[in-house]
Amino acid sequence: MPEEKKAFEFDDALSAQLNLLFRTEALQKARKKYFDIFAVRPGELVLDVGTGTAANAMALVQHLGGNCRVVGVDTSRPMLAIGEKNLETFHFAGRISLQVNDGHDLPFADNYFDSCMIIQVLEYSKEPVRMLQEAKRVLRPGGKLLVVDTDWDSLVWNSTNRALTRRIVLEWSDHEADGWQGRKIQEYLRRSGFQNFRHEVYVISESTFKDTDYSYLMTRIVSDYLIRSEKMDSVTVENWISGLREQDRNGFFYFSLNRFIFLAIKEKLS
């Protein structure tokens, strides 16, 4: 069989798309929920694994009024370049540092961080247990780990083309390592040695399809991937999007997906 095209890479184009997505009102609301659960205390040192454009790092520091420090690591230089650019106009930029590092092999000492967050990153890992083990290693005893990920099979569009929409969900779901990582977080936490954790489901939902909405920007990312990977032709995809726009004009559009939020605690030394 021919080798499948590598169609989902964090290159300059995708990084720019994600930078817009991360600024949407829907994700701003989601982060408030994450951080209410995370409950980082003032003065803590926080590790952000897969920091990307630093959107979550900046949101956390803003949430605490600048009263924490965040070290963000990522393997994508294009994403980090946007992150550094974003920090240029961020009021608390001095509280965040960004580094090119791999979350599976962190260059930090044991028990170094007070807290750690891994948001929308496990789905791109082929070794999620190893990533969580590394997070556990660098957390101090009693430290908190926030893990958030999507189950991509939960994508919902109210399209009039049911068969094509189902196909799009399945074709996108495993666009990288595993589209089921959201439902597997509990398993991975147990396998990595965490026993003390709690969880919630957060639903992103929108009933409009404006160009600045999360629903539209996510749809465009999915569609671009399908076209680049040659899983679907551009005419089919664009016709499907036109159908979603028609649903929006008629007041019938609806979009949602589920994100799974887990807060785990590293056991204190006996």
GIHU-V600489 format. One record per backbone hydrogen bond with DSSP energy under -1.0 kcal/mol. CO is the residue of the C=O (numbers start at 0). NH is the residue of the N-H. E is the energy in kcal/mol with one decimal. If there is no record, write none. Layout:
CO;NH;E / CO;NH;E
This chain:
4;6;-1.2 / 8;10;-2.3 / 10;14;-2.5 / 11;15;-2.0 / 12;16;-1.9 / 13;17;-2.8 / 14;18;-2.0 / 15;19;-1.5 / 16;20;-2.1 / 17;21;-2.8 / 20;23;-1.6 / 23;27;-1.8 / 24;28;-2.3 / 25;29;-1.8 / 26;30;-2.5 / 27;31;-1.5 / 28;32;-1.6 / 29;33;-2.5 / 30;34;-3.0 / 31;35;-1.9 / 32;36;-1.7 / 33;37;-2.7 / 34;38;-2.3 / 40;43;-1.8 / 43;68;-2.5 / 44;113;-2.1 / 44;114;-1.6 / 45;70;-2.8 / 46;116;-2.9 / 47;72;-2.4 / 50;53;-1.9 / 53;57;-2.8 / 54;58;-2.1 / 55;59;-2.4 / 56;60;-2.3 / 57;61;-2.6 / 58;62;-2.4 / 59;63;-1.5 / 60;65;-3.2 / 61;64;-1.7 / 63;66;-1.6 / 66;42;-3.2 / 68;45;-3.2 / 69;96;-2.2 / 70;47;-2.9 / 71;98;-2.7 / 72;49;-1.9 / 72;50;-2.1 / 73;100;-1.3 / 75;79;-2.2 / 76;80;-2.4 / 77;81;-1.6 / 78;82;-2.2 / 79;83;-2.9 / 80;84;-1.8 / 81;85;-2.7 / 82;86;-2.1 / 85;88;-1.1 / 86;89;-1.2 / 89;92;-1.6 / 91;94;-2.4 / 92;95;-1.8 / 94;69;-2.6 / 96;71;-3.2 / 98;73;-1.7 / 101;104;-1.8 / 112;139;-2.6 / 113;143;-1.2 / 114;46;-2.2 / 115;145;-2.8 / 116;48;-2.2 / 117;147;-2.2 / 120;123;-2.1 / 121;124;-2.1 / 122;176;-1.1 / 122;177;-1.6 / 126;130;-1.8 / 127;131;-2.2 / 128;132;-2.6 / 129;133;-2.2 / 130;134;-2.0 / 131;135;-2.5 / 132;136;-2.3 / 133;137;-2.0 / 136;110;-2.4 / 137;112;-3.2 / 139;142;-2.6 / 142;265;-2.6 / 143;115;-2.2 / 144;263;-2.9 / 145;117;-3.0 / 146;261;-2.9 / 147;119;-3.1 / 148;259;-3.2 / 149;181;-1.2 / 150;153;-2.1 / 151;154;-1.4 / 155;255;-1.7 / 156;158;-1.8 / 160;164;-2.1 / 161;165;-2.4 / 162;166;-2.0 / 163;167;-2.6 / 164;168;-2.3 / 165;169;-2.0 / 166;170;-2.7 / 167;171;-2.3 / 168;172;-2.2 / 171;174;-2.1 / 177;180;-1.1 / 178;151;-2.1 / 183;187;-2.6 / 184;188;-2.8 / 185;189;-2.2 / 186;190;-2.4 / 187;191;-1.7 / 188;193;-2.4 / 189;192;-1.2 / 195;264;-2.7 / 197;262;-2.5 / 199;260;-3.1 / 201;258;-3.2 / 203;256;-1.7 / 205;254;-2.5 / 209;212;-1.9 / 212;216;-2.3 / 213;217;-3.0 / 214;218;-1.8 / 215;219;-2.4 / 216;220;-1.9 / 217;221;-2.4 / 218;222;-2.6 / 219;223;-2.7 / 220;224;-1.9 / 221;225;-2.1 / 222;226;-2.1 / 223;227;-2.7 / 224;228;-2.5 / 225;230;-1.8 / 225;231;-1.7 / 226;229;-1.1 / 232;236;-2.0 / 233;237;-2.9 / 234;238;-2.2 / 235;239;-1.8 / 236;240;-2.2 / 237;241;-2.3 / 238;242;-1.8 / 239;243;-1.6 / 240;244;-2.2 / 241;245;-2.0 / 242;246;-2.1 / 243;247;-2.0 / 244;248;-2.5 / 245;249;-1.9 / 246;251;-3.1 / 247;250;-1.2 / 253;157;-2.2 / 254;205;-2.4 / 255;155;-2.4 / 256;203;-2.4 / 257;150;-1.5 / 258;201;-3.5 / 259;148;-1.7 / 260;199;-2.3 / 261;146;-2.8 / 262;197;-2.0 / 263;144;-3.0 / 265;141;-2.0
